[in-house]
Every structure is written in C-alpha cells, then in structure tokens.
Amino acid sequence: MTRAYDAVIIGGGHNGLVCAFYLARAGYRVRIVERRAIVGGAAVTEEFHPGFRNSVASYTVSLLHPRIIRDMALAEHGYRVLERPISNFFPQPDGRYLKLGGGLERTQAEFAKFSSRDAATLPAYYDALEVVADLLRDMTLRTPPNAGDGLAMIAAALRQGRRIGGLTLEQQRDVLELFTRSARGFLDGWFESEAVKAAFGFDAVVGNYASPDAPGSAYVLLHHVFGEVNGKKGAWGHSVGGMGTITRIMAQVVRDLGVEISLEAPVASVLVDGARAVGVRLESGEEVMGRAIIANVGPKLLYERLMDPADLPQDFLKRIRGFKAASGTFRMNVALSSLPDFTCLPGVGEHHQSGITIAPTLDYMDRAYMDAKREGWSRQPIVEMLIPSTVDESLAPPGCHVASLFCQQFAPVLPDGRSWDEEREAAADHIIATVDAHAPGFARSVIARDILSPLDLERKFGLVGGDIMHGNMTLDQLWAARPVLGHGAYRGPLKGLYMCGAGTHPGGGVTGAPGHNAAREVLKDGTLLGRWLGRG
C-alpha cells in the first residue's frame, strides 16, 4: 500500500511536531511516522512503577522558544511551567553547600560564604554571559548561512555577523573565549572559589562526554543559559504533568490542523529515486511517499541506518561517519518513599525543588571523565537530581515522590568488550550510593527504579551513542557545520530530504527551533518549486 503526502516526518519528537505545525498551518498535508507507541520522542511522561509517573528522558524546561509557545497556543491548551525557587543546590564534601539562583543578591550572599571576591565579581560575569546569550537567542530561529550557496551564503553570513560587529572589543573577546576555550579556562578568568566554578562549570559537562578542561566546553556551558521560563531569562522550571504534557499538547494542536500521526510505525528505509528522496518504507512494508521527507532523528541514525550508502555522495557519507555522537549520559527515574535528607542541609526546603547537583569541583568532573574513559564509568559520578513531585503532586502517590537522576560520564561503549546489558544494574547501584553518601537513607527510600544506560537510550529513543544532543556540541559541529558544512541549512544531500532534529542548528535541548527553521526552509523550497511549475 502506498500513500502520498506533501511532507513525511520521520519521528514524533517535539521538533517533528513543531515542524508539522508550521507546514500544516501553511496548508501542507503532513504525516508523522513514529517508531514508539507514544508521541513525543525523548520528551514524554510515562508510568514506570504503579502510581509513579515521570519525565522519562528530557526532564526540565527552559529552552523551548517563546515564539513557538505563542504560535502553537500551548498555554491556551494547558501548558504550564513552574519555576524553580533556586536553580541548583550543590552539597560540598566539607559539609557546606552552595545555592545558585533566586536572584542576584541571594546568589552573591551564597558566593560570599566561599569568596567575597567572587560575590563581587558575579554581576559583571552575568552581564558578560548575557551579552553572548542574547547573540544565541538572536541566532536560534535563523537558518545558518550554507556553505556553497555563493552570494546567498555571503549575504546571510553578513546579516548574522552584524550583531557581533556591533559589540565592544571586550565583548567580542568574551564571545571568542566562550566558543573556543575550556570551561575551566574561562571560569578561572572570573572566579577563585572551586565551589563557585563548579556551580557554573557543571553546565559544561551536561550531555557532553568530555572534561571541563576540553577546549570548546565553555560553549556547552553557554548553551544551557540562553533559555527562559515565563519571560525570565536563564530560568528553568518543571512542566506540570511532566515533559510529556508539552508533546501531548503539541500532538493535539497538529492533529487539529489535519496532521496524521502514525504510532508504532518504525521506518525501515528512506526511498530514493535518482538523486531525490521520495518517501519512506515502514517495517510493516507500507510505503509513504512525500514531496518532502523530513528527518527528526539524528544524522547518524538517518544516514548510517535508514539509507543505502550508495544513495549518498561518498564525501558526505565520510563526513557523517566522522560526525561525533556520544554524550556519556546515564538516566534513571526512581520512585521514593520519602524525600532525601541531606547531611549538609537537613530537613525539607527549597533545595528539594531545585537541581540537586553532586559535582562539587571541576577536578571532580575531570576525574569522572577520566574514570569513564579508563573504566567505563566514574568512581565518583556526576549526578543531577530533580524531584518534580515536590511541585506536581500528580506524579506520585500521597507522601511519596519521583526523582529524575541525570548522570554524566558513563562511557557510551564500555571498554574491554563489556556490555551495558550486563553492567547497568551495578552502575545504577553506584549512582544510588553516591546520592546516599550525601543523604543517608536515600537508598532505603528507593521503591523502584527505571534505568536507562547509554545503550538503553539508543534502543528506546534512537539516540545513537546515548547522545541526548543528537551529536556533540563542539565547535566543528555547530551552526553552519551542523551536521556537515554545506548542509547546515536543514537540507540533506538529496533533493527533497530535510533534517529538523537536534543534529541541526541550534542543537540539543527542548527548543523547537530546528523544527521551526526546517519548516521555513521546506516552505521556501515548495514556494519556489510551485512558481517554477506555474502554481505559485
């Protein structure tokens, strides 16, 4: 059986839903084909133990673009985000703690416990970071200039580079440092306290299988601060009902526009006719044809597993094989009988509604990475824990809680031929023990746990290498070079083939920007084709 559409989107994650919205609003007939039995990709809420529900993979909100929220009328359909009272809570090995967020003065008071100089420096640091974050916000919904497009590329580069040219020399130096230096190198230039540097440096290793000493890791730090919640720049929050509420609403919005969403419809291959992508063949044998085939899966999955190598230009295929995708993330959801009680800050408090981060120094983060390279995972892993049930009682039974444990520096591929299928439980035990060391009794409070090793993330969500970003966020894989220079404008190497996932600009996180931008390029090409055929 064969059916034809204006656009066929591979993958029902949030970017695919956003892309479908803009295409359907413009009158396109769109079909989304999703491998899983639930829409939403990695932004889903599922029950993992009777009575306990949680955001299974993606777990917190900040980067979803305000324009997309407005255009899709998400708030009118029930989208609601509760801000964290503080952003992060960092237990320290000496029995102290540091809270980050809650306003400038509060954070300065926290920093002053470790360094009065760092407290005084903080406003200037925030100002410098905000200038660069504003640049990223400005570029988020812009298509990068595409290498090889001649004058069009030059014009686009000049337009997008104009903003940088308007900065002061000092600000331009900050931009250069944030895009090229290591997180440690950048932060050493601002602060003296190891606890303070860790509070900011943690963002540089989130989803980044690298040391904070790695060149370019400062950019990953920046990537996590250019979002906003409820109009507050840099804020993070909890989606009421979990992240699945966002994609459930998006799915309803696009269905109302006539988009067809097929669940349990895994794609076996992309169909190619000559030098043009013309459809997909599902594992069921059904062929779905489209004028535009749009991939909301990562570049590695699309080009190495869903396409015949003979259909791709050989140099392009070589570059894709060299595209780095591995984030070293280990994800766990746990059902708790009680809240963790931290030795450094006993009792229930605002810290339970923040990101609870076990990563007290940059040296700790560096050792975690080195351990993972050598042994497969770190002896002292990096753990961020969120407990969304502290603000959303619908997620757990009365008196109980759910927690998201987002852990870094677990080798995507274990050394010495070892398998994550054999070692995932031991790694999970190790993570629980790490939290228990700071909050005695935590291990006893765990009722159930849902484990997602890097291999599990790949199997369940199609994240090759367990990479939550669909590809490393390094300088050689950003902007016009994401995923490959010459194909950074959401168009693949074949006519009719497009990309709308996090493997394109601006990268990972629940932003919706790749879906928005890819739809614009599809519509632009469709308009030009219509005019050429006399239909425009």
GUDREN-465553 format. One line per 5 residues: number of its first residue (from 0); for each residue x, y, z of C-alpha. Coordinates in steps of 0.25 Angstrom, whole numbers, m for minus. Each point is the difference from the previous one (the first is absolute). Example, Ala and Ser with C-alpha at 12.3 -4.5 7.8 and 13.67 -1.06 7.14 Angstrom:
<vobas>
0) 49:m18:31 ~ 6:14:m2
</vobas>
This chain:
<vobas>
0) 0:0:0 ~ 5:14:m4 ~ m5:13:5 ~ 5:14:m4 ~ 2:13:8
5) 6:14:m1 ~ 9:m4:11 ~ 4:m12:8 ~ 7:2:13 ~ 8:m12:6
10) m1:1:15 ~ m11:6:9 ~ 9:7:10 ~ m2:15:3 ~ 8:5:m12
15) m8:m8:m9 ~ m13:5:6 ~ 4:14:m1 ~ 4:m2:m15 ~ m13:m7:m3
20) m8:12:6 ~ 7:11:m8 ~ m2:m9:m13 ~ m14:m3:3 ~ m4:14:3
25) 6:4:m14 ~ m10:m11:m6 ~ 9:m12:m1 ~ m5:m14:1 ~ 9:m6:11
30) 2:m13:5 ~ 9:m4:12 ~ 6:m14:2 ~ 4:m4:14 ~ 7:m12:4
35) m5:m1:14 ~ m14:m1:5 ~ 0:14:6 ~ 2:13:m6 ~ 11:10:5
40) 13:m7:m2 ~ 9:3:12 ~ m10:10:6 ~ m10:m10:5 ~ m7:m3:14
45) m2:m15:3 ~ m3:m8:12 ~ 12:m8:4 ~ m6:m7:12 ~ m15:m1:5
50) m4:14:4 ~ 13:7:m4 ~ 2:8:m12 ~ 11:9:m5 ~ 7:7:m12
55) 8:m13:m5 ~ 11:7:m7 ~ 0:15:m2 ~ m5:5:13 ~ 1:16:2
60) m4:12:m8 ~ 7:13:m4 ~ 4:0:m15 ~ m14:m2:m6 ~ m1:12:m9
65) m10:11:4 ~ m5:2:m14 ~ m3:m15:m2 ~ m8:0:13 ~ m8:12:m5
70) m2:m5:m14 ~ m4:m14:4 ~ m9:7:11 ~ 6:m10:10 ~ m4:8:13
75) m15:0:m5 ~ 0:m15:m1 ~ 6:m2:14 ~ 15:2:m1 ~ 5:5:13
80) 14:1:6 ~ 3:2:15 ~ 13:7:2 ~ 11:m6:10 ~ 1:9:12
85) 15:m1:m2 ~ 7:m7:m12 ~ 10:m9:7 ~ 5:m6:13 ~ 14:m5:2
90) 4:m8:12 ~ 14:2:3 ~ 10:m11:6 ~ 4:9:12 ~ m15:0:5
95) m3:13:m6 ~ m10:3:m12 ~ m2:10:m11 ~ m13:5:m6 ~ 0:6:m13
100) m12:9:m5 ~ m11:7:7 ~ 4:14:m5 ~ 14:7:0 ~ 1:4:14
105) m4:m14:5 ~ 11:m6:m8 ~ 10:10:4 ~ m3:m3:14 ~ 3:m15:m3
110) 12:3:m7 ~ 5:9:11 ~ 1:m13:9 ~ 11:m5:m9 ~ 6:13:m6
115) m4:15:2 ~ 8:3:m12 ~ m8:m10:m8 ~ m13:6:5 ~ 4:14:m4
120) 4:m5:m14 ~ m13:m7:m3 ~ m8:12:m6 ~ 11:2:m10 ~ 0:m15:m3
125) m15:0:m2 ~ 1:12:m9 ~ 11:m6:m9 ~ m8:m13:m1 ~ m13:7:m3
130) 6:7:m12 ~ 5:m13:m6 ~ m13:m7:3 ~ m8:11:m7 ~ 8:m3:m12
135) m4:m14:1 ~ m15:4:2 ~ 1:8:m13 ~ 6:m11:m8 ~ m9:m11:5
140) m11:2:m10 ~ 9:4:m11 ~ 5:m10:m11 ~ 15:m1:0 ~ 7:5:m13
145) 2:m12:m8 ~ 14:m2:m6 ~ 0:m2:m15 ~ m12:9:m2 ~ 9:12:m6
150) m6:14:2 ~ m12:m5:8 ~ 10:m6:10 ~ 8:13:1 ~ m12:8:2
155) m6:m9:11 ~ 14:0:7 ~ 1:15:0 ~ m14:1:5 ~ 2:m9:12
160) 14:5:2 ~ m4:15:1 ~ m5:m2:15 ~ 14:m5:4 ~ 7:12:m8
165) m9:9:9 ~ 6:m5:13 ~ 11:7:7 ~ 14:m6:m1 ~ m1:m5:14
170) m13:m7:m3 ~ 6:m6:m13 ~ 11:m6:8 ~ m10:m6:10 ~ m7:m6:m13
175) 13:m6:m5 ~ 3:m6:14 ~ m13:m6:2 ~ 0:m7:m14 ~ 14:m5:1
180) 5:m2:14 ~ m2:m11:10 ~ m10:3:11 ~ 11:0:10 ~ 9:10:m8
185) m12:9:m1 ~ m4:m1:15 ~ 14:1:5 ~ 0:14:m6 ~ m12:4:8
190) 0:m7:14 ~ 9:m6:10 ~ m9:m9:8 ~ m1:m14:m4 ~ m14:m2:4
195) m4:13:m8 ~ 7:m5:m12 ~ m7:m14:1 ~ m14:7:1 ~ 2:6:m14
200) 9:m11:m5 ~ m10:m11:2 ~ m8:5:m12 ~ 13:m2:m9 ~ m1:m15:2
205) m15:m2:m1 ~ m2:m10:m12 ~ 15:2:m3 ~ 9:m12:1 ~ 12:9:3
210) 8:6:11 ~ m2:14:4 ~ 14:2:m5 ~ m4:m3:m14 ~ 2:11:m10
215) m14:5:m4 ~ m7:m5:13 ~ m3:15:4 ~ m10:0:m12 ~ m8:m11:6
220) m1:8:13 ~ m6:11:m8 ~ m10:m9:m8 ~ m7:m2:13 ~ m2:14:4
225) m7:7:m12 ~ m14:m5:3 ~ m11:6:9 ~ m12:m4:8 ~ m12:9:1
230) 8:11:m6 ~ 11:m1:10 ~ 13:m2:m8 ~ 9:m11:4 ~ m11:m6:9
235) m3:m15:1 ~ m13:m7:4 ~ m9:m12:1 ~ m11:m3:m10 ~ m12:m3:7
240) m4:m15:m3 ~ 15:m2:m5 ~ 6:2:m13 ~ m10:m9:m7 ~ m10:11:3
245) 7:9:m10 ~ 1:m10:m11 ~ m15:m5:3 ~ m5:14:m2 ~ 9:2:m13
250) m6:m13:m6 ~ m14:5:3 ~ 3:13:m7 ~ 5:m6:m12 ~ m11:m11:m1
255) m10:12:0 ~ 7:5:m12 ~ m1:m13:m7 ~ 13:m6:2 ~ 0:m16:1
260) 9:m6:11 ~ 3:m15:m2 ~ 5:m7:12 ~ 7:m13:1 ~ 4:3:m15
265) 15:m2:0 ~ 7:5:m13 ~ 9:m11:m6 ~ 6:9:m11 ~ m1:13:m8
270) m4:m2:m14 ~ 8:6:m11 ~ m3:2:m14 ~ 13:5:m8 ~ 5:12:8
275) m13:3:8 ~ m6:m6:13 ~ m14:m3:m4 ~ m6:m8:12 ~ 3:m10:12
280) m3:m15:1 ~ m5:m4:13 ~ 4:m13:7 ~ m15:m5:m3 ~ 3:2:m15
285) m8:12:m2 ~ 6:11:m9 ~ m4:14:4 ~ 4:10:m11 ~ 2:15:1
290) 6:12:m7 ~ 8:3:12 ~ 6:m11:9 ~ 4:6:13 ~ 8:m7:11
295) m2:3:14 ~ 11:m10:4 ~ 14:2:2 ~ 10:1:m12 ~ 7:m13:4
300) m13:m8:0 ~ m6:6:m13 ~ 12:m1:m8 ~ 7:m13:5 ~ m12:m8:3
305) m12:4:m8 ~ 7:3:m13 ~ 7:m8:m10 ~ 15:5:m1 ~ m1:m1:m15
310) m11:11:0 ~ 10:10:7 ~ 11:8:m5 ~ 13:m7:5 ~ 7:12:6
315) m13:4:7 ~ m1:m15:6 ~ 14:1:4 ~ m3:13:8 ~ m12:m6:6
320) 8:m12:5 ~ 10:10:6 ~ m12:7:7 ~ 2:m1:15 ~ m12:m5:8
325) 2:m5:14 ~ m4:7:12 ~ 3:m10:12 ~ m13:2:6 ~ m7:m10:10
330) m14:3:3 ~ m8:m5:12 ~ m14:2:5 ~ m3:m4:14 ~ m12:m2:9
335) 2:5:14 ~ m7:m2:13 ~ 5:13:6 ~ 9:12:m4 ~ 15:m1:2
340) 5:6:12 ~ 14:7:m3 ~ 10:0:11 ~ 5:14:m4 ~ m14:6:1
345) m10:m9:8 ~ m15:0:m2 ~ m9:4:m11 ~ 2:13:m7 ~ 1:8:m14
350) 12:m9:m3 ~ m9:m11:m3 ~ m6:8:m11 ~ 13:3:m7 ~ 10:m8:m8
355) 8:m7:11 ~ 14:m2:m6 ~ 11:m9:5 ~ 12:6:m7 ~ 7:9:11
360) 12:4:m9 ~ 6:0:m14 ~ 10:m10:5 ~ m11:m10:4 ~ m6:2:m14
365) 13:m2:m7 ~ 3:m13:8 ~ m14:m5:m3 ~ 3:1:m15 ~ 14:m6:1
370) m6:m12:8 ~ m11:m2:m10 ~ 11:0:m12 ~ 8:m10:8 ~ m10:m9:8
375) m14:3:m7 ~ m6:8:11 ~ 5:9:11 ~ 3:m4:14 ~ m6:14:4
380) m11:2:m10 ~ m6:14:m4 ~ m14:m1:5 ~ m11:11:m2 ~ m13:m4:7
385) m14:7:m2 ~ m12:m4:8 ~ m12:6:m8 ~ m10:m6:10 ~ 3:11:10
390) m7:9:m9 ~ m9:m9:m8 ~ m8:m10:9 ~ m6:m7:m12 ~ 13:m8:m2
395) 0:m8:12 ~ m9:m6:11 ~ m2:8:12 ~ 12:1:9 ~ 9:m6:m11
400) 9:7:m11 ~ 6:m2:m13 ~ 14:4:m3 ~ 8:2:m13 ~ 15:m4:1
405) 7:6:m12 ~ 15:m6:1 ~ 12:4:m8 ~ 13:m7:m5 ~ m5:m15:m3
410) 7:m5:m12 ~ m9:m1:m12 ~ 8:m13:m3 ~ 6:m7:11 ~ 15:m4:m1
415) 5:m15:m1 ~ m12:m5:m7 ~ m9:2:12 ~ m15:2:m2 ~ m10:10:6
420) m10:m11:1 ~ 9:m7:10 ~ 4:12:8 ~ m11:10:0 ~ m5:m5:14
425) 13:1:6 ~ 2:14:m6 ~ m14:4:6 ~ 4:m6:14 ~ 12:9:m1
430) m8:13:m3 ~ m10:m3:11 ~ 12:m2:10 ~ 6:13:m5 ~ m13:8:4
435) m1:m8:13 ~ 14:4:4 ~ m6:15:0 ~ m14:m4:5 ~ 1:m12:9
440) m13:m9:m1 ~ m2:4:m15 ~ 3:m15:m4 ~ m10:m5:9 ~ m11:9:m5
445) 1:m5:m14 ~ m13:m8:m3 ~ 3:m2:m15 ~ 9:5:m11 ~ 0:1:m15
450) 14:m1:m6 ~ 5:6:m13 ~ 14:m3:m3 ~ 6:7:m13 ~ m3:m13:m7
455) m14:0:5 ~ m2:15:m4 ~ 4:m4:m14 ~ m9:m12:m1 ~ m12:7:6
460) 1:14:m6 ~ 9:m2:m12 ~ 11:8:7 ~ 13:m5:m7 ~ 11:m1:11
465) m10:4:10 ~ 2:14:m5 ~ m12:9:5 ~ 5:11:m9 ~ 0:m9:m13
470) 14:4:m1 ~ 12:6:7 ~ m2:15:3 ~ 15:3:m4 ~ 4:12:m9
475) 2:m9:m12 ~ m14:m5:1 ~ m8:13:2 ~ m7:11:m8 ~ 2:m1:m15
480) 8:m13:3 ~ m11:m8:7 ~ 0:m11:m4 ~ 9:2:m12 ~ 6:13:m7
485) m9:2:m12 ~ m12:m6:6 ~ m2:9:12 ~ m13:6:m6 ~ m9:m12:4
490) 2:m6:m14 ~ 6:m13:m2 ~ 9:m4:m12 ~ m12:m5:m8 ~ m11:8:m6
495) m13:m1:9 ~ 8:m4:12 ~ 0:9:12 ~ 4:m1:15 ~ m8:6:12
500) 7:m6:12 ~ 10:3:10 ~ 11:m4:m9 ~ m2:14:m7 ~ 1:14:5
505) m1:4:11 ~ 2:m14:6 ~ m5:m8:12 ~ m11:3:10 ~ m15:2:m1
510) 1:13:m8 ~ m9:m3:m12 ~ 9:9:m8 ~ 5:m11:m10 ~ m15:m4:m3
515) m4:15:m2 ~ 12:3:m9 ~ m1:m13:m8 ~ m14:3:m3 ~ 3:14:m5
520) 11:m6:m10 ~ m10:m10:m5 ~ m11:10:m2 ~ 10:9:m7 ~ 4:m11:m10
525) m14:m4:m2 ~ m4:14:m4 ~ 12:1:m10 ~ m4:m14:m6 ~ m14:5:m1
530) 4:13:m7 ~ 9:m8:m9 ~ m12:m10:m4 ~ m9:12:m2 ~ m8:m3:13
535) 5:12:9
</vobas>
